[in-house]
Amino acid sequence: MEFVKHFEVQTFADSMVSLALFGNVENAEEVKKHIGSGNIDAAILSPDLVADSFQVLVATNKAIYNQKNGKLKTRSVNSEILYNISPSKNIGESFKLFSFQNNAKYLLVVVLDDKENEKLGILKTRIVGDLISLENLANISDTDRIKKIYKIQEEELQCSTLVDSIVSRIATKEVT
C-alpha cells in the first residue's frame, strides 16, 4: 500500500509495525466507536502530538516488550502504545492526550504484525479519508503543544532535538 511504512522490530524479529497517516478524515467519531467495540485491531493516535514517526516506534517497541513479558499496564498492546507515548503515568490521562477527537481530520494508525496488509485493508474501508505520506507529520504536529505536554524547555533544545527529548522521556517514563 502506498504511503504505508513497515518496520521490523529489532528486539523481536517476529514483530512488525506498520504506520499509516490518514488525512481529510470525515468519520472520526464512527472510527472511535469501532475501536470501542473491538472491530479495529490497531492503535490510532492524534498526530498533532507526534513530532516524528520514531517517537511512535519507540512507544510501540516498549508496548511489544511489555506484551511479550506479561507486563502490560493496559488491557491490550494497542492501548499500551497510547500509554507509552504519553509522558503521563496515568492511563486515563494518556488516552485523553493521545487519542483522537470525534472531529479529527487526521489519524495516525499503528498496526502490528500485518505483513499482508489485511488489517490496514480493513481500516481503509472503515476510515473515510485519504492515506497520505508520513512526511506530512511535520506539518500536522503542534510543536508548542508537544513541548508543553512533554515539559521541554528551550534550553534543552539547545543541546538536543525535540524528537530526542521526547524519546528520552518515553524511554525513562517508569524510572522517573
C-alpha positions as CSV (number, residue, x, y, z in Angstrom):
1,M,0.0,0.0,0.0
2,E,1.3,3.4,-1.0
3,F,2.3,5.7,1.9
4,V,2.3,2.8,4.5
5,K,5.6,2.4,6.2
6,H,6.6,-1.0,7.6
7,F,9.3,-1.5,10.3
8,E,10.7,-4.7,11.7
9,V,11.1,-4.6,15.5
10,Q,14.8,-5.2,16.1
11,T,14.3,-6.7,19.6
12,F,11.6,-9.1,18.4
13,A,12.3,-10.5,15.0
14,D,8.8,-11.9,14.7
15,S,7.2,-8.5,15.1
16,M,6.5,-5.8,12.5
17,V,5.0,-2.3,12.9
18,S,3.1,-0.6,10.1
19,L,2.4,3.2,10.3
20,A,-0.2,5.0,8.2
21,L,-1.4,8.5,8.2
22,F,-4.9,9.4,7.1
23,G,-5.9,13.0,6.2
24,N,-9.3,14.5,5.3
25,V,-10.9,12.1,7.7
26,E,-14.7,12.5,7.7
27,N,-15.8,9.8,10.2
28,A,-13.5,10.0,13.2
29,E,-16.5,9.6,15.6
30,E,-17.5,6.4,13.8
31,V,-13.9,5.1,13.9
32,K,-13.8,5.7,17.7
33,K,-16.9,3.5,18.0
34,H,-15.3,0.7,16.0
35,I,-12.3,0.8,18.4
36,G,-14.6,0.7,21.4
37,S,-16.4,-2.3,20.1
38,G,-13.2,-4.1,19.3
39,N,-13.7,-4.0,15.5
40,I,-10.3,-2.4,14.8
41,D,-7.1,-4.1,15.7
42,A,-4.8,-1.0,15.7
43,A,-3.7,1.9,17.8
44,I,-5.0,5.1,16.4
45,L,-3.4,8.3,17.7
46,S,-3.9,12.0,17.2
47,P,-0.9,13.0,15.0
48,D,-0.8,16.6,16.3
49,L,1.2,15.4,19.3
50,V,3.7,13.3,17.2
51,A,6.8,15.1,16.2
52,D,8.3,12.2,14.2
53,S,7.4,8.6,13.5
54,F,10.4,7.5,15.6
55,Q,8.5,8.6,18.7
56,V,5.7,6.2,17.8
57,L,8.2,3.4,17.1
58,V,9.8,3.7,20.5
59,A,6.5,3.7,22.3
60,T,5.4,0.7,20.1
61,N,8.6,-1.2,20.9
62,K,8.0,-0.7,24.6
63,A,4.4,-2.0,24.2
64,I,5.6,-5.1,22.4
65,Y,8.2,-5.7,25.0
66,N,5.7,-5.4,27.8
67,Q,3.3,-7.7,26.0
68,K,5.9,-10.4,25.4
69,N,7.0,-10.2,29.0
70,G,3.5,-10.2,30.5
71,K,3.9,-6.6,31.8
72,L,1.1,-4.7,30.1
73,K,-0.2,-1.8,32.2
74,T,-3.3,-1.6,30.0
75,R,-5.6,-4.2,28.5
76,S,-4.1,-4.6,25.1
77,V,-0.9,-3.9,23.2
78,N,-2.7,-1.3,21.2
79,S,-3.7,0.7,24.2
80,E,-0.3,0.2,25.6
81,I,1.1,2.2,22.7
82,L,-1.1,5.2,23.6
83,Y,0.0,4.8,27.2
84,N,3.7,4.5,26.4
85,I,3.8,7.5,24.0
86,S,2.4,9.8,26.7
87,P,4.6,11.4,29.4
88,S,1.9,10.7,32.0
89,K,1.9,7.6,34.2
90,N,-1.9,8.0,34.4
91,I,-3.5,5.7,31.9
92,G,-6.7,7.7,31.6
93,E,-4.8,10.9,31.1
94,S,-2.6,9.2,28.5
95,F,-5.6,8.1,26.5
96,K,-7.1,11.6,26.7
97,L,-4.0,13.2,25.5
98,F,-3.1,10.9,22.6
99,S,-6.5,9.6,21.5
100,F,-8.1,11.5,18.6
101,Q,-11.2,13.7,18.9
102,N,-14.5,12.9,17.3
103,N,-14.0,15.7,14.8
104,A,-10.3,14.8,14.0
105,K,-9.3,15.4,10.4
106,Y,-6.0,13.4,10.7
107,L,-5.4,9.9,12.2
108,L,-2.1,8.2,12.8
109,V,-2.6,4.4,12.6
110,V,-0.2,1.9,14.2
111,V,-0.8,-1.7,13.2
112,L,1.2,-4.7,14.5
113,D,2.1,-7.8,12.6
114,D,0.3,-7.1,9.3
115,K,2.7,-8.4,6.7
116,E,-0.1,-8.9,4.2
117,N,-1.8,-5.6,4.9
118,E,-5.0,-7.3,5.9
119,K,-5.6,-5.2,9.0
120,L,-4.8,-2.0,7.1
121,G,-7.1,-3.1,4.3
122,I,-10.0,-3.3,6.8
123,L,-9.0,0.1,8.2
124,K,-9.1,1.6,4.8
125,T,-12.7,0.5,4.4
126,R,-13.6,1.9,7.9
127,I,-11.8,5.2,7.8
128,V,-13.3,7.7,5.3
129,G,-10.3,9.8,4.4
130,D,-7.1,9.8,2.3
131,L,-4.0,7.8,3.0
132,I,-1.2,10.4,3.0
133,S,2.5,10.3,3.4
134,L,4.0,10.2,6.9
135,E,6.2,13.2,5.7
136,N,3.1,15.3,6.5
137,L,3.5,14.7,10.2
138,A,5.9,17.7,10.3
139,N,3.1,19.9,9.0
140,I,0.4,18.4,11.3
141,S,2.2,18.3,14.6
142,D,1.7,21.1,17.1
143,T,5.3,21.8,18.3
144,D,4.3,24.2,21.1
145,R,1.8,21.8,22.5
146,I,4.3,18.9,22.3
147,K,6.8,20.9,24.2
148,K,4.2,21.8,26.8
149,I,3.0,18.2,27.3
150,Y,6.5,16.8,27.5
151,K,7.7,19.7,29.6
152,I,10.6,20.5,27.2
153,Q,12.3,23.9,27.7
154,E,14.1,25.9,25.1
155,E,17.3,25.4,27.0
156,E,17.1,21.7,26.5
157,L,16.6,22.1,22.8
158,Q,20.0,23.9,22.6
159,C,21.7,20.6,23.1
160,S,19.1,18.1,22.0
161,T,16.5,17.8,19.2
162,L,12.8,17.8,20.0
163,V,12.5,14.1,19.0
164,D,15.4,13.1,21.1
165,S,13.9,14.9,24.1
166,I,10.6,13.2,23.6
167,V,12.1,9.7,23.1
168,S,14.2,10.2,26.3
169,R,11.0,10.8,28.2
170,I,9.3,7.8,26.7
171,A,12.2,5.5,27.4
172,T,12.6,6.6,31.1
173,K,8.9,7.0,32.0
174,E,8.9,4.2,34.5
175,V,12.1,5.3,36.3
176,T,11.4,9.0,36.7
